[in-house]
């Protein structure tokens, strides 16, 4: 961390003397590639609301953790979100319902259960507001280390299985005919999304996390001409808008997650205009 602090202090900004901003900047630089990579498969696989549903299940896990008196309820949320994701994969494979229908069933059930648990016995819902809005400025060096580990794991899985996961999401019948174990890769993909979404909720916020997993790839899809550009533009969009949103939110004093989401939405609008011009 000392090396990172020294590098950041070379930047020409007055906030470089603040440790919490240095931590937040490093966290954004680690989260952005995660969102950018996962976004491409989420958008391609038409699972844009899946991350939102996972956020609701993570909220339920946090509520259960708080009810049980756990000092770190986020781990209860991680476990429940992974179980939720795997259960979703099983139900999706066993039913003829469309993916958005199954997502809607799980999402509505998870959010209802979370609200039920958090308000049980007349409890106040306000103690969970921090998870709805998020606070990237509260990230600690230990949490940054965890983010770095998750990023390494995701990149490793991406290098090994990205083509198989992509084919599984785009054309499962073709993937099956080529001997790809569809269920295995769907479960790996959904479990990874569950972990990333759950860990990021306390910093990004439940209300906007879905946009961060959809907008990078949606925007890059407007201008990318091949798969490499698609992934590269998605990661770059998440990184540039993430860093820009952090700095802008510090200057004007508002939510970082919401600011990053708005910048990504602006980039989507610009990329859409560029697409129309090139046609």
Steps between C-alpha positions, in 0.01 A plus 500: 500500500790736568613473138145571381474803730829634367387461138162667561664795673669581167159594355419873478193490727450635849328182620812287453592570863186319621553131573132412453507643146815303417329183626184578304697566180680166526170321573343655190799396287450142622121490470479657154661206313271263691191690391631544146576130446183365658290762323580355157362157587202641688393714204577233240313237700198730545524482880501872570269471800679202649749717689211703638337182627830393656518836673161434655611158620818653642289754688301211647826334605614820670167523684540139618857570610392805700214303655747230608729763651794436266777759508550464123156429347640546149633141510152371569392702196775345284393148593131568443566673167709207373228254608242725333703511176550123489133439577406739221717304256336172599145638475577667167623169357203302635220733388368623166456851639707779347804631690338836579197324652717283725707804598181689586380217725831479687547877521155575640527214751846609616409866552178410680685261730768761568248767595305249710809398698637853542170639631405195708403591855455864408864543400613811312596471133721811513803307630524339156506830310877484461461184291242669277720800418850368566812681617823434310683743730463253787703223330793372706842366392391150609192520276718626216716190539187286475396687184843439347468127574153485344627685191787251459260205529255650249776581249636146539155349439446739210820393328412133546128492430388825332435345157308207649293723726425733208387214277292359786317830548453576129420156358463225765395239242816554296710497817345170604564347157869586539524318830496808722350432842238774493384466861853518636589821319167664570548432870858633494382816325204563731705426814769750395238770439348424840832549680588821314156656545482415869846630583441823306159584648633675810721725283287551189146466632217258423299765314759558224714187490298349216576797276873452557472142376293587193605842369872430427424216257182662367699810402796308357261291293404818314853564373690169517567321171619171643512305827837637608380857462177409675684382813769771485254789460285361780792483744626845397155654537464355850849619596479853358148565626586339834801723564324805355191433710705469819679831444185682386296371796772622737495847347123545505429291811263229381476121474791345311299203374228724356757731340682211332167363376405837349836532324454151354151598384650809335761284327223268381322799343822617331580149373146470366545822301836376371335178389227687313759719330707203382201320348 
